[in-house]
Structure formats: structure tokens, C-alpha cells
Amino acid sequence: MKLSEDRISHIAHMIFDRLYDDDVVDFDDEEEGLREIKRAMVDFFKYYDEIDATCRRKIESLRKKVPEGSPEWEILYRKFFEDELSRRRIK
């Protein structure tokens, strides 16, 4: 998923404010807290983008061509995505 730096910053500020307002976390350094939230978001989206690309390659490599957006494609994508998530989980 591609998000602009502005969008990531906006979401990070919303997360930061919510964590602070709900007394979940007390940040010693606001800027450092925001950087960590942004880094975590970027890492999260990168992880899921890698899984997305792997699933798409698997579907494209099938002998039978399955059109993207079709019910069959959606089912295969979900199955491959769940399999890939399970395979990559830290044990």
C-alpha cells in the first residue's frame, strides 16, 4: 500500500495523540515517539506489500489464467495471502 509522507505523518499523529490521551504510553520525546510510529507503519506496509507481490506472482504463474478481480482470483489471493502470512510468522 502506498501512502504519501503527509498521510503517514497525519496517521502517526492521530495514533500518537490517541496513545497519549488514553494514557497508554507516556512519551519522553514527542519527536522520537512520532518517528517510531512512522517507522512501524512503513515496516508494516512494506511487509504486506511483499506478501501482496508474492501472492500476485503465484496467481500469475498458474497454468490456468485467472483474471484479476474475478471471484476465483479473489479466493486464490486470500488463500495465498493467508498461507504466506502463516509461513512468515515469527515462531
PDB file of N, CA, C and O in Angstrom:
ATOM      1  N   MET A   1       0.854  -1.162   0.000  1.00  0.00           N
ATOM      2  CA  MET A   1       0.000   0.000   0.000  1.00  0.00           C
ATOM      3  C   MET A   1       0.905   1.232   0.000  1.00  0.00           C
ATOM      4  O   MET A   1       1.838   1.336   0.796  1.00  0.00           O
ATOM      5  N   LYS A   2       0.619   2.131  -0.879  1.00  0.00           N
ATOM      6  CA  LYS A   2       1.420   3.344  -0.996  1.00  0.00           C
ATOM      7  C   LYS A   2       0.690   4.502  -0.329  1.00  0.00           C
ATOM      8  O   LYS A   2      -0.427   4.852  -0.709  1.00  0.00           O
ATOM      9  N   LEU A   3       1.328   5.081   0.657  1.00  0.00           N
ATOM     10  CA  LEU A   3       0.793   6.262   1.319  1.00  0.00           C
ATOM     11  C   LEU A   3       1.834   7.366   1.214  1.00  0.00           C
ATOM     12  O   LEU A   3       3.037   7.116   1.287  1.00  0.00           O
ATOM     13  N   SER A   4       1.358   8.572   1.044  1.00  0.00           N
ATOM     14  CA  SER A   4       2.280   9.706   0.974  1.00  0.00           C
ATOM     15  C   SER A   4       2.878   9.956   2.356  1.00  0.00           C
ATOM     16  O   SER A   4       2.336   9.520   3.371  1.00  0.00           O
ATOM     17  N   GLU A   5       3.991  10.658   2.374  1.00  0.00           N
ATOM     18  CA  GLU A   5       4.635  11.029   3.636  1.00  0.00           C
ATOM     19  C   GLU A   5       3.680  11.857   4.492  1.00  0.00           C
ATOM     20  O   GLU A   5       3.648  11.707   5.713  1.00  0.00           O
ATOM     21  N   ASP A   6       2.904  12.731   3.851  1.00  0.00           N
ATOM     22  CA  ASP A   6       1.936  13.546   4.595  1.00  0.00           C
ATOM     23  C   ASP A   6       0.865  12.674   5.249  1.00  0.00           C
ATOM     24  O   ASP A   6       0.486  12.904   6.398  1.00  0.00           O
ATOM     25  N   ARG A   7       0.379  11.673   4.514  1.00  0.00           N
ATOM     26  CA  ARG A   7      -0.656  10.785   5.052  1.00  0.00           C
ATOM     27  C   ARG A   7      -0.099   9.961   6.219  1.00  0.00           C
ATOM     28  O   ARG A   7      -0.759   9.802   7.246  1.00  0.00           O
ATOM     29  N   ILE A   8       1.108   9.447   6.051  1.00  0.00           N
ATOM     30  CA  ILE A   8       1.744   8.674   7.127  1.00  0.00           C
ATOM     31  C   ILE A   8       1.925   9.563   8.356  1.00  0.00           C
ATOM     32  O   ILE A   8       1.656   9.140   9.480  1.00  0.00           O
ATOM     33  N   SER A   9       2.374  10.779   8.139  1.00  0.00           N
ATOM     34  CA  SER A   9       2.576  11.710   9.249  1.00  0.00           C
ATOM     35  C   SER A   9       1.259  12.013   9.952  1.00  0.00           C
ATOM     36  O   SER A   9       1.199  12.045  11.181  1.00  0.00           O
ATOM     37  N   HIS A  10       0.218  12.233   9.182  1.00  0.00           N
ATOM     38  CA  HIS A  10      -1.102  12.516   9.761  1.00  0.00           C
ATOM     39  C   HIS A  10      -1.592  11.345  10.609  1.00  0.00           C
ATOM     40  O   HIS A  10      -2.048  11.537  11.736  1.00  0.00           O
ATOM     41  N   ILE A  11      -1.499  10.141  10.068  1.00  0.00           N
ATOM     42  CA  ILE A  11      -1.945   8.951  10.804  1.00  0.00           C
ATOM     43  C   ILE A  11      -1.086   8.747  12.048  1.00  0.00           C
ATOM     44  O   ILE A  11      -1.606   8.398  13.109  1.00  0.00           O
ATOM     45  N   ALA A  12       0.225   8.962  11.928  1.00  0.00           N
ATOM     46  CA  ALA A  12       1.125   8.818  13.075  1.00  0.00           C
ATOM     47  C   ALA A  12       0.743   9.793  14.190  1.00  0.00           C
ATOM     48  O   ALA A  12       0.761   9.433  15.367  1.00  0.00           O
ATOM     49  N   HIS A  13       0.399  11.014  13.818  1.00  0.00           N
ATOM     50  CA  HIS A  13      -0.022  11.981  14.825  1.00  0.00           C
ATOM     51  C   HIS A  13      -1.341  11.548  15.492  1.00  0.00           C
ATOM     52  O   HIS A  13      -1.513  11.724  16.699  1.00  0.00           O
ATOM     53  N   MET A  14      -2.251  10.992  14.719  1.00  0.00           N
ATOM     54  CA  MET A  14      -3.513  10.509  15.296  1.00  0.00           C
ATOM     55  C   MET A  14      -3.251   9.372  16.275  1.00  0.00           C
ATOM     56  O   MET A  14      -3.835   9.335  17.359  1.00  0.00           O
ATOM     57  N   ILE A  15      -2.369   8.439  15.894  1.00  0.00           N
ATOM     58  CA  ILE A  15      -2.027   7.330  16.780  1.00  0.00           C
ATOM     59  C   ILE A  15      -1.356   7.858  18.037  1.00  0.00           C
ATOM     60  O   ILE A  15      -1.706   7.470  19.152  1.00  0.00           O
ATOM     61  N   PHE A  16      -0.390   8.744  17.847  1.00  0.00           N
ATOM     62  CA  PHE A  16       0.325   9.346  18.974  1.00  0.00           C
ATOM     63  C   PHE A  16      -0.642  10.006  19.946  1.00  0.00           C
ATOM     64  O   PHE A  16      -0.579   9.764  21.152  1.00  0.00           O
ATOM     65  N   ASP A  17      -1.538  10.838  19.424  1.00  0.00           N
ATOM     66  CA  ASP A  17      -2.499  11.547  20.268  1.00  0.00           C
ATOM     67  C   ASP A  17      -3.397  10.581  21.027  1.00  0.00           C
ATOM     68  O   ASP A  17      -3.679  10.780  22.208  1.00  0.00           O
ATOM     69  N   ARG A  18      -3.841   9.542  20.345  1.00  0.00           N
ATOM     70  CA  ARG A  18      -4.729   8.566  20.997  1.00  0.00           C
ATOM     71  C   ARG A  18      -3.998   7.815  22.106  1.00  0.00           C
ATOM     72  O   ARG A  18      -4.539   7.626  23.195  1.00  0.00           O
ATOM     73  N   LEU A  19      -2.766   7.386  21.825  1.00  0.00           N
ATOM     74  CA  LEU A  19      -1.983   6.687  22.850  1.00  0.00           C
ATOM     75  C   LEU A  19      -1.753   7.585  24.068  1.00  0.00           C
ATOM     76  O   LEU A  19      -1.857   7.138  25.210  1.00  0.00           O
ATOM     77  N   TYR A  20      -1.445   8.836  23.811  1.00  0.00           N
ATOM     78  CA  TYR A  20      -1.187   9.787  24.891  1.00  0.00           C
ATOM     79  C   TYR A  20      -2.477  10.101  25.661  1.00  0.00           C
ATOM     80  O   TYR A  20      -2.489  10.070  26.892  1.00  0.00           O
ATOM     81  N   ASP A  21      -3.559  10.402  24.937  1.00  0.00           N
ATOM     82  CA  ASP A  21      -4.827  10.770  25.576  1.00  0.00           C
ATOM     83  C   ASP A  21      -5.405   9.639  26.419  1.00  0.00           C
ATOM     84  O   ASP A  21      -6.023   9.881  27.455  1.00  0.00           O
ATOM     85  N   ASP A  22      -5.200   8.398  25.968  1.00  0.00           N
ATOM     86  CA  ASP A  22      -5.735   7.248  26.702  1.00  0.00           C
ATOM     87  C   ASP A  22      -4.771   6.729  27.759  1.00  0.00           C
ATOM     88  O   ASP A  22      -5.006   5.677  28.353  1.00  0.00           O
ATOM     89  N   ASP A  23      -3.685   7.465  27.997  1.00  0.00           N
ATOM     90  CA  ASP A  23      -2.666   7.081  28.989  1.00  0.00           C
ATOM     91  C   ASP A  23      -2.104   5.685  28.750  1.00  0.00           C
ATOM     92  O   ASP A  23      -1.799   4.954  29.693  1.00  0.00           O
ATOM     93  N   VAL A  24      -1.973   5.327  27.478  1.00  0.00           N
ATOM     94  CA  VAL A  24      -1.391   4.034  27.126  1.00  0.00           C
ATOM     95  C   VAL A  24       0.129   4.132  27.176  1.00  0.00           C
ATOM     96  O   VAL A  24       0.814   3.229  27.657  1.00  0.00           O
ATOM     97  N   VAL A  25       0.641   5.258  26.664  1.00  0.00           N
ATOM     98  CA  VAL A  25       2.081   5.470  26.609  1.00  0.00           C
ATOM     99  C   VAL A  25       2.371   6.911  27.001  1.00  0.00           C
ATOM    100  O   VAL A  25       1.642   7.831  26.631  1.00  0.00           O
ATOM    101  N   ASP A  26       3.440   7.088  27.749  1.00  0.00           N
ATOM    102  CA  ASP A  26       3.919   8.430  28.066  1.00  0.00           C
ATOM    103  C   ASP A  26       5.247   8.614  27.347  1.00  0.00           C
ATOM    104  O   ASP A  26       6.239   7.975  27.699  1.00  0.00           O
ATOM    105  N   PHE A  27       5.270   9.462  26.367  1.00  0.00           N
ATOM    106  CA  PHE A  27       6.471   9.668  25.564  1.00  0.00           C
ATOM    107  C   PHE A  27       7.367  10.715  26.215  1.00  0.00           C
ATOM    108  O   PHE A  27       6.916  11.811  26.546  1.00  0.00           O
ATOM    109  N   ASP A  28       8.638  10.370  26.397  1.00  0.00           N
ATOM    110  CA  ASP A  28       9.608  11.338  26.908  1.00  0.00           C
ATOM    111  C   ASP A  28       9.946  12.362  25.838  1.00  0.00           C
ATOM    112  O   ASP A  28      10.138  13.544  26.122  1.00  0.00           O
ATOM    113  N   ASP A  29      10.016  11.881  24.597  1.00  0.00           N
ATOM    114  CA  ASP A  29      10.385  12.735  23.468  1.00  0.00           C
ATOM    115  C   ASP A  29       9.331  12.558  22.381  1.00  0.00           C
ATOM    116  O   ASP A  29       9.260  11.514  21.733  1.00  0.00           O
ATOM    117  N   GLU A  30       8.524  13.580  22.193  1.00  0.00           N
ATOM    118  CA  GLU A  30       7.423  13.501  21.232  1.00  0.00           C
ATOM    119  C   GLU A  30       7.920  13.184  19.822  1.00  0.00           C
ATOM    120  O   GLU A  30       7.337  12.347  19.132  1.00  0.00           O
ATOM    121  N   GLU A  31       8.988  13.845  19.396  1.00  0.00           N
ATOM    122  CA  GLU A  31       9.514  13.618  18.042  1.00  0.00           C
ATOM    123  C   GLU A  31       9.989  12.180  17.866  1.00  0.00           C
ATOM    124  O   GLU A  31       9.749  11.564  16.828  1.00  0.00           O
ATOM    125  N   GLU A  32      10.663  11.648  18.881  1.00  0.00           N
ATOM    126  CA  GLU A  32      11.129  10.259  18.811  1.00  0.00           C
ATOM    127  C   GLU A  32       9.934   9.302  18.757  1.00  0.00           C
ATOM    128  O   GLU A  32       9.960   8.318  18.017  1.00  0.00           O
ATOM    129  N   GLY A  33       8.904   9.584  19.526  1.00  0.00           N
ATOM    130  CA  GLY A  33       7.701   8.761  19.503  1.00  0.00           C
ATOM    131  C   GLY A  33       7.045   8.756  18.128  1.00  0.00           C
ATOM    132  O   GLY A  33       6.642   7.706  17.626  1.00  0.00           O
ATOM    133  N   LEU A  34       6.942   9.928  17.528  1.00  0.00           N
ATOM    134  CA  LEU A  34       6.361  10.023  16.189  1.00  0.00           C
ATOM    135  C   LEU A  34       7.220   9.289  15.162  1.00  0.00           C
ATOM    136  O   LEU A  34       6.686   8.618  14.279  1.00  0.00           O
ATOM    137  N   ARG A  35       8.543   9.408  15.267  1.00  0.00           N
ATOM    138  CA  ARG A  35       9.427   8.694  14.338  1.00  0.00           C
ATOM    139  C   ARG A  35       9.242   7.190  14.447  1.00  0.00           C
ATOM    140  O   ARG A  35       9.214   6.491  13.435  1.00  0.00           O
ATOM    141  N   GLU A  36       9.115   6.686  15.677  1.00  0.00           N
ATOM    142  CA  GLU A  36       8.928   5.245  15.873  1.00  0.00           C
ATOM    143  C   GLU A  36       7.594   4.763  15.321  1.00  0.00           C
ATOM    144  O   GLU A  36       7.518   3.684  14.733  1.00  0.00           O
ATOM    145  N   ILE A  37       6.555   5.549  15.505  1.00  0.00           N
ATOM    146  CA  ILE A  37       5.244   5.189  14.957  1.00  0.00           C
ATOM    147  C   ILE A  37       5.313   5.162  13.437  1.00  0.00           C
ATOM    148  O   ILE A  37       4.806   4.232  12.809  1.00  0.00           O
ATOM    149  N   LYS A  38       5.938   6.179  12.838  1.00  0.00           N
ATOM    150  CA  LYS A  38       6.070   6.229  11.378  1.00  0.00           C
ATOM    151  C   LYS A  38       6.880   5.043  10.862  1.00  0.00           C
ATOM    152  O   LYS A  38       6.519   4.424   9.862  1.00  0.00           O
ATOM    153  N   ARG A  39       7.988   4.728  11.557  1.00  0.00           N
ATOM    154  CA  ARG A  39       8.819   3.608  11.144  1.00  0.00           C
ATOM    155  C   ARG A  39       8.029   2.298  11.197  1.00  0.00           C
ATOM    156  O   ARG A  39       8.119   1.470  10.291  1.00  0.00           O
ATOM    157  N   ALA A  40       7.264   2.128  12.260  1.00  0.00           N
ATOM    158  CA  ALA A  40       6.457   0.916  12.399  1.00  0.00           C
ATOM    159  C   ALA A  40       5.418   0.818  11.281  1.00  0.00           C
ATOM    160  O   ALA A  40       5.163  -0.266  10.756  1.00  0.00           O
ATOM    161  N   MET A  41       4.827   1.947  10.925  1.00  0.00           N
ATOM    162  CA  MET A  41       3.833   1.946   9.843  1.00  0.00           C
ATOM    163  C   MET A  41       4.479   1.583   8.515  1.00  0.00           C
ATOM    164  O   MET A  41       3.945   0.763   7.768  1.00  0.00           O
ATOM    165  N   VAL A  42       5.618   2.185   8.217  1.00  0.00           N
ATOM    166  CA  VAL A  42       6.312   1.907   6.958  1.00  0.00           C
ATOM    167  C   VAL A  42       6.712   0.438   6.900  1.00  0.00           C
ATOM    168  O   VAL A  42       6.545  -0.210   5.866  1.00  0.00           O
ATOM    169  N   ASP A  43       7.241  -0.095   8.009  1.00  0.00           N
ATOM    170  CA  ASP A  43       7.627  -1.510   8.052  1.00  0.00           C
ATOM    171  C   ASP A  43       6.416  -2.416   7.847  1.00  0.00           C
ATOM    172  O   ASP A  43       6.494  -3.417   7.134  1.00  0.00           O
ATOM    173  N   PHE A  44       5.302  -2.059   8.472  1.00  0.00           N
ATOM    174  CA  PHE A  44       4.075  -2.841   8.352  1.00  0.00           C
ATOM    175  C   PHE A  44       3.612  -2.898   6.901  1.00  0.00           C
ATOM    176  O   PHE A  44       3.322  -3.974   6.378  1.00  0.00           O
ATOM    177  N   PHE A  45       3.545  -1.731   6.250  1.00  0.00           N
ATOM    178  CA  PHE A  45       3.080  -1.699   4.865  1.00  0.00           C
ATOM    179  C   PHE A  45       4.063  -2.387   3.930  1.00  0.00           C
ATOM    180  O   PHE A  45       3.648  -3.027   2.964  1.00  0.00           O
ATOM    181  N   LYS A  46       5.343  -2.267   4.199  1.00  0.00           N
ATOM    182  CA  LYS A  46       6.348  -2.944   3.380  1.00  0.00           C
ATOM    183  C   LYS A  46       6.163  -4.468   3.471  1.00  0.00           C
ATOM    184  O   LYS A  46       6.218  -5.166   2.458  1.00  0.00           O
ATOM    185  N   TYR A  47       5.945  -4.969   4.676  1.00  0.00           N
ATOM    186  CA  TYR A  47       5.730  -6.395   4.919  1.00  0.00           C
ATOM    187  C   TYR A  47       4.524  -6.895   4.119  1.00  0.00           C
ATOM    188  O   TYR A  47       4.603  -7.918   3.439  1.00  0.00           O
ATOM    189  N   TYR A  48       3.423  -6.174   4.205  1.00  0.00           N
ATOM    190  CA  TYR A  48       2.213  -6.584   3.492  1.00  0.00           C
ATOM    191  C   TYR A  48       2.341  -6.394   1.988  1.00  0.00           C
ATOM    192  O   TYR A  48       1.758  -7.162   1.222  1.00  0.00           O
ATOM    193  N   ASP A  49       3.085  -5.395   1.551  1.00  0.00           N
ATOM    194  CA  ASP A  49       3.332  -5.223   0.107  1.00  0.00           C
ATOM    195  C   ASP A  49       4.127  -6.388  -0.453  1.00  0.00           C
ATOM    196  O   ASP A  49       3.870  -6.840  -1.569  1.00  0.00           O
ATOM    197  N   GLU A  50       5.095  -6.878   0.319  1.00  0.00           N
ATOM    198  CA  GLU A  50       5.881  -8.037  -0.118  1.00  0.00           C
ATOM    199  C   GLU A  50       4.998  -9.273  -0.248  1.00  0.00           C
ATOM    200  O   GLU A  50       5.124 -10.035  -1.207  1.00  0.00           O
ATOM    201  N   ILE A  51       4.117  -9.465   0.709  1.00  0.00           N
ATOM    202  CA  ILE A  51       3.202 -10.602   0.656  1.00  0.00           C
ATOM    203  C   ILE A  51       2.246 -10.449  -0.521  1.00  0.00           C
ATOM    204  O   ILE A  51       1.963 -11.424  -1.216  1.00  0.00           O
ATOM    205  N   ASP A  52       1.752  -9.251  -0.749  1.00  0.00           N
ATOM    206  CA  ASP A  52       0.865  -8.981  -1.880  1.00  0.00           C
ATOM    207  C   ASP A  52       1.555  -9.339  -3.195  1.00  0.00           C
ATOM    208  O   ASP A  52       0.965 -10.009  -4.043  1.00  0.00           O
ATOM    209  N   ALA A  53       2.789  -8.901  -3.366  1.00  0.00           N
ATOM    210  CA  ALA A  53       3.530  -9.181  -4.599  1.00  0.00           C
ATOM    211  C   ALA A  53       3.737 -10.682  -4.781  1.00  0.00           C
ATOM    212  O   ALA A  53       3.619 -11.195  -5.893  1.00  0.00           O
ATOM    213  N   THR A  54       4.041 -11.379  -3.702  1.00  0.00           N
ATOM    214  CA  THR A  54       4.229 -12.830  -3.771  1.00  0.00           C
ATOM    215  C   THR A  54       2.943 -13.520  -4.204  1.00  0.00           C
ATOM    216  O   THR A  54       2.970 -14.414  -5.050  1.00  0.00           O
ATOM    217  N   CYS A  55       1.830 -13.114  -3.633  1.00  0.00           N
ATOM    218  CA  CYS A  55       0.534 -13.715  -3.979  1.00  0.00           C
ATOM    219  C   CYS A  55       0.183 -13.464  -5.447  1.00  0.00           C
ATOM    220  O   CYS A  55      -0.295 -14.361  -6.141  1.00  0.00           O
ATOM    221  N   ARG A  56       0.420 -12.258  -5.901  1.00  0.00           N
ATOM    222  CA  ARG A  56       0.124 -11.932  -7.305  1.00  0.00           C
ATOM    223  C   ARG A  56       0.997 -12.754  -8.252  1.00  0.00           C
ATOM    224  O   ARG A  56       0.522 -13.222  -9.287  1.00  0.00           O
ATOM    225  N   ARG A  57       2.274 -12.930  -7.900  1.00  0.00           N
ATOM    226  CA  ARG A  57       3.161 -13.754  -8.733  1.00  0.00           C
ATOM    227  C   ARG A  57       2.679 -15.204  -8.780  1.00  0.00           C
ATOM    228  O   ARG A  57       2.714 -15.843  -9.831  1.00  0.00           O
ATOM    229  N   LYS A  58       2.233 -15.714  -7.638  1.00  0.00           N
ATOM    230  CA  LYS A  58       1.737 -17.087  -7.594  1.00  0.00           C
ATOM    231  C   LYS A  58       0.519 -17.256  -8.501  1.00  0.00           C
ATOM    232  O   LYS A  58       0.417 -18.235  -9.240  1.00  0.00           O
ATOM    233  N   ILE A  59      -0.390 -16.306  -8.439  1.00  0.00           N
ATOM    234  CA  ILE A  59      -1.591 -16.387  -9.275  1.00  0.00           C
ATOM    235  C   ILE A  59      -1.215 -16.285 -10.750  1.00  0.00           C
ATOM    236  O   ILE A  59      -1.738 -17.025 -11.582  1.00  0.00           O
ATOM    237  N   GLU A  60      -0.311 -15.369 -11.068  1.00  0.00           N
ATOM    238  CA  GLU A  60       0.112 -15.196 -12.471  1.00  0.00           C
ATOM    239  C   GLU A  60       0.843 -16.420 -13.008  1.00  0.00           C
ATOM    240  O   GLU A  60       0.830 -16.675 -14.212  1.00  0.00           O
ATOM    241  N   SER A  61       1.485 -17.181 -12.114  1.00  0.00           N
ATOM    242  CA  SER A  61       2.255 -18.337 -12.563  1.00  0.00           C
ATOM    243  C   SER A  61       1.406 -19.583 -12.775  1.00  0.00           C
ATOM    244  O   SER A  61       1.900 -20.599 -13.263  1.00  0.00           O
ATOM    245  N   LEU A  62       0.139 -19.506 -12.412  1.00  0.00           N
ATOM    246  CA  LEU A  62      -0.730 -20.659 -12.604  1.00  0.00           C
ATOM    247  C   LEU A  62      -0.912 -20.954 -14.090  1.00  0.00           C
ATOM    248  O   LEU A  62      -0.943 -20.045 -14.919  1.00  0.00           O
ATOM    249  N   ARG A  63      -1.028 -22.219 -14.403  1.00  0.00           N
ATOM    250  CA  ARG A  63      -1.240 -22.624 -15.791  1.00  0.00           C
ATOM    251  C   ARG A  63      -2.528 -22.018 -16.338  1.00  0.00           C
ATOM    252  O   ARG A  63      -2.570 -21.489 -17.448  1.00  0.00           O
ATOM    253  N   LYS A  64      -3.570 -22.113 -15.526  1.00  0.00           N
ATOM    254  CA  LYS A  64      -4.857 -21.526 -15.918  1.00  0.00           C
ATOM    255  C   LYS A  64      -4.813 -20.039 -15.593  1.00  0.00           C
ATOM    256  O   LYS A  64      -4.550 -19.662 -14.451  1.00  0.00           O
ATOM    257  N   LYS A  65      -5.061 -19.207 -16.568  1.00  0.00           N
ATOM    258  CA  LYS A  65      -5.055 -17.762 -16.352  1.00  0.00           C
ATOM    259  C   LYS A  65      -6.349 -17.349 -15.667  1.00  0.00           C
ATOM    260  O   LYS A  65      -7.448 -17.628 -16.146  1.00  0.00           O
ATOM    261  N   VAL A  66      -6.187 -16.679 -14.540  1.00  0.00           N
ATOM    262  CA  VAL A  66      -7.334 -16.229 -13.752  1.00  0.00           C
ATOM    263  C   VAL A  66      -7.358 -14.710 -13.787  1.00  0.00           C
ATOM    264  O   VAL A  66      -6.407 -14.067 -13.341  1.00  0.00           O
ATOM    265  N   PRO A  67      -8.431 -14.124 -14.310  1.00  0.00           N
ATOM    266  CA  PRO A  67      -8.491 -12.663 -14.408  1.00  0.00           C
ATOM    267  C   PRO A  67      -8.584 -12.008 -13.022  1.00  0.00           C
ATOM    268  O   PRO A  67      -9.364 -12.420 -12.164  1.00  0.00           O
ATOM    269  N   GLU A  68      -7.760 -10.976 -12.843  1.00  0.00           N
ATOM    270  CA  GLU A  68      -7.787 -10.260 -11.572  1.00  0.00           C
ATOM    271  C   GLU A  68      -9.163  -9.644 -11.366  1.00  0.00           C
ATOM    272  O   GLU A  68      -9.764  -9.094 -12.289  1.00  0.00           O
ATOM    273  N   GLY A  69      -9.647  -9.752 -10.126  1.00  0.00           N
ATOM    274  CA  GLY A  69     -10.955  -9.208  -9.783  1.00  0.00           C
ATOM    275  C   GLY A  69     -12.074 -10.222  -9.871  1.00  0.00           C
ATOM    276  O   GLY A  69     -13.172  -9.989  -9.366  1.00  0.00           O
ATOM    277  N   SER A  70     -11.799 -11.357 -10.515  1.00  0.00           N
ATOM    278  CA  SER A  70     -12.828 -12.392 -10.608  1.00  0.00           C
ATOM    279  C   SER A  70     -12.968 -13.074  -9.246  1.00  0.00           C
ATOM    280  O   SER A  70     -12.044 -13.036  -8.434  1.00  0.00           O
ATOM    281  N   PRO A  71     -14.124 -13.698  -8.995  1.00  0.00           N
ATOM    282  CA  PRO A  71     -14.295 -14.392  -7.715  1.00  0.00           C
ATOM    283  C   PRO A  71     -13.205 -15.449  -7.481  1.00  0.00           C
ATOM    284  O   PRO A  71     -12.728 -15.611  -6.358  1.00  0.00           O
ATOM    285  N   GLU A  72     -12.818 -16.158  -8.535  1.00  0.00           N
ATOM    286  CA  GLU A  72     -11.770 -17.175  -8.401  1.00  0.00           C
ATOM    287  C   GLU A  72     -10.442 -16.529  -8.006  1.00  0.00           C
ATOM    288  O   GLU A  72      -9.724 -17.052  -7.155  1.00  0.00           O
ATOM    289  N   TRP A  73     -10.117 -15.387  -8.629  1.00  0.00           N
ATOM    290  CA  TRP A  73      -8.879 -14.681  -8.304  1.00  0.00           C
ATOM    291  C   TRP A  73      -8.887 -14.242  -6.841  1.00  0.00           C
ATOM    292  O   TRP A  73      -7.885 -14.386  -6.140  1.00  0.00           O
ATOM    293  N   GLU A  74     -10.014 -13.711  -6.386  1.00  0.00           N
ATOM    294  CA  GLU A  74     -10.135 -13.242  -5.005  1.00  0.00           C
ATOM    295  C   GLU A  74      -9.937 -14.391  -4.014  1.00  0.00           C
ATOM    296  O   GLU A  74      -9.268 -14.225  -2.995  1.00  0.00           O
ATOM    297  N   ILE A  75     -10.518 -15.550  -4.314  1.00  0.00           N
ATOM    298  CA  ILE A  75     -10.381 -16.712  -3.442  1.00  0.00           C
ATOM    299  C   ILE A  75      -8.924 -17.171  -3.399  1.00  0.00           C
ATOM    300  O   ILE A  75      -8.379 -17.432  -2.327  1.00  0.00           O
ATOM    301  N   LEU A  76      -8.301 -17.265  -4.570  1.00  0.00           N
ATOM    302  CA  LEU A  76      -6.895 -17.671  -4.624  1.00  0.00           C
ATOM    303  C   LEU A  76      -6.012 -16.675  -3.882  1.00  0.00           C
ATOM    304  O   LEU A  76      -5.119 -17.068  -3.131  1.00  0.00           O
ATOM    305  N   TYR A  77      -6.259 -15.399  -4.091  1.00  0.00           N
ATOM    306  CA  TYR A  77      -5.454 -14.365  -3.443  1.00  0.00           C
ATOM    307  C   TYR A  77      -5.551 -14.501  -1.923  1.00  0.00           C
ATOM    308  O   TYR A  77      -4.533 -14.495  -1.231  1.00  0.00           O
ATOM    309  N   ARG A  78      -6.774 -14.622  -1.408  1.00  0.00           N
ATOM    310  CA  ARG A  78      -6.955 -14.765   0.044  1.00  0.00           C
ATOM    311  C   ARG A  78      -6.259 -15.994   0.581  1.00  0.00           C
ATOM    312  O   ARG A  78      -5.626 -15.948   1.636  1.00  0.00           O
ATOM    313  N   LYS A  79      -6.377 -17.107  -0.152  1.00  0.00           N
ATOM    314  CA  LYS A  79      -5.735 -18.346   0.284  1.00  0.00           C
ATOM    315  C   LYS A  79      -4.218 -18.181   0.302  1.00  0.00           C
ATOM    316  O   LYS A  79      -3.568 -18.513   1.293  1.00  0.00           O
ATOM    317  N   PHE A  80      -3.651 -17.669  -0.793  1.00  0.00           N
ATOM    318  CA  PHE A  80      -2.207 -17.463  -0.851  1.00  0.00           C
ATOM    319  C   PHE A  80      -1.744 -16.469   0.209  1.00  0.00           C
ATOM    320  O   PHE A  80      -0.682 -16.645   0.806  1.00  0.00           O
ATOM    321  N   PHE A  81      -2.537 -15.424   0.443  1.00  0.00           N
ATOM    322  CA  PHE A  81      -2.175 -14.406   1.427  1.00  0.00           C
ATOM    323  C   PHE A  81      -2.121 -15.020   2.825  1.00  0.00           C
ATOM    324  O   PHE A  81      -1.167 -14.802   3.572  1.00  0.00           O
ATOM    325  N   GLU A  82      -3.148 -15.783   3.167  1.00  0.00           N
ATOM    326  CA  GLU A  82      -3.173 -16.428   4.485  1.00  0.00           C
ATOM    327  C   GLU A  82      -2.035 -17.428   4.626  1.00  0.00           C
ATOM    328  O   GLU A  82      -1.399 -17.498   5.678  1.00  0.00           O
ATOM    329  N   ASP A  83      -1.772 -18.205   3.577  1.00  0.00           N
ATOM    330  CA  ASP A  83      -0.660 -19.158   3.603  1.00  0.00           C
ATOM    331  C   ASP A  83       0.671 -18.438   3.804  1.00  0.00           C
ATOM    332  O   ASP A  83       1.516 -18.874   4.585  1.00  0.00           O
ATOM    333  N   GLU A  84       0.839 -17.344   3.095  1.00  0.00           N
ATOM    334  CA  GLU A  84       2.090 -16.583   3.186  1.00  0.00           C
ATOM    335  C   GLU A  84       2.248 -15.946   4.565  1.00  0.00           C
ATOM    336  O   GLU A  84       3.350 -15.921   5.113  1.00  0.00           O
ATOM    337  N   LEU A  85       1.165 -15.435   5.124  1.00  0.00           N
ATOM    338  CA  LEU A  85       1.222 -14.891   6.482  1.00  0.00           C
ATOM    339  C   LEU A  85       1.629 -15.969   7.475  1.00  0.00           C
ATOM    340  O   LEU A  85       2.481 -15.738   8.333  1.00  0.00           O
ATOM    341  N   SER A  86       1.025 -17.138   7.361  1.00  0.00           N
ATOM    342  CA  SER A  86       1.358 -18.247   8.266  1.00  0.00           C
ATOM    343  C   SER A  86       2.814 -18.662   8.106  1.00  0.00           C
ATOM    344  O   SER A  86       3.504 -18.935   9.089  1.00  0.00           O
ATOM    345  N   ARG A  87       3.272 -18.708   6.869  1.00  0.00           N
ATOM    346  CA  ARG A  87       4.638 -19.131   6.595  1.00  0.00           C
ATOM    347  C   ARG A  87       5.651 -18.135   7.171  1.00  0.00           C
ATOM    348  O   ARG A  87       6.714 -18.536   7.647  1.00  0.00           O
ATOM    349  N   ARG A  88       5.332 -16.867   7.130  1.00  0.00           N
ATOM    350  CA  ARG A  88       6.287 -15.827   7.550  1.00  0.00           C
ATOM    351  C   ARG A  88       6.198 -15.477   9.042  1.00  0.00           C
ATOM    352  O   ARG A  88       7.034 -14.725   9.544  1.00  0.00           O
ATOM    353  N   ARG A  89       5.223 -15.995   9.739  1.00  0.00           N
ATOM    354  CA  ARG A  89       5.085 -15.655  11.148  1.00  0.00           C
ATOM    355  C   ARG A  89       6.329 -16.037  11.925  1.00  0.00           C
ATOM    356  O   ARG A  89       6.939 -17.082  11.697  1.00  0.00           O
ATOM    357  N   ILE A  90       6.683 -15.166  12.841  1.00  0.00           N
ATOM    358  CA  ILE A  90       7.832 -15.450  13.705  1.00  0.00           C
ATOM    359  C   ILE A  90       7.374 -16.441  14.762  1.00  0.00           C
ATOM    360  O   ILE A  90       6.367 -16.243  15.442  1.00  0.00           O
ATOM    361  N   LYS A  91       8.129 -17.486  14.874  1.00  0.00           N
ATOM    362  CA  LYS A  91       7.757 -18.544  15.819  1.00  0.00           C
ATOM    363  C   LYS A  91       8.520 -18.413  17.096  1.00  0.00           C
ATOM    364  O   LYS A  91       8.338 -19.218  18.010  1.00  0.00           O
TER     365      LYS A  91
END
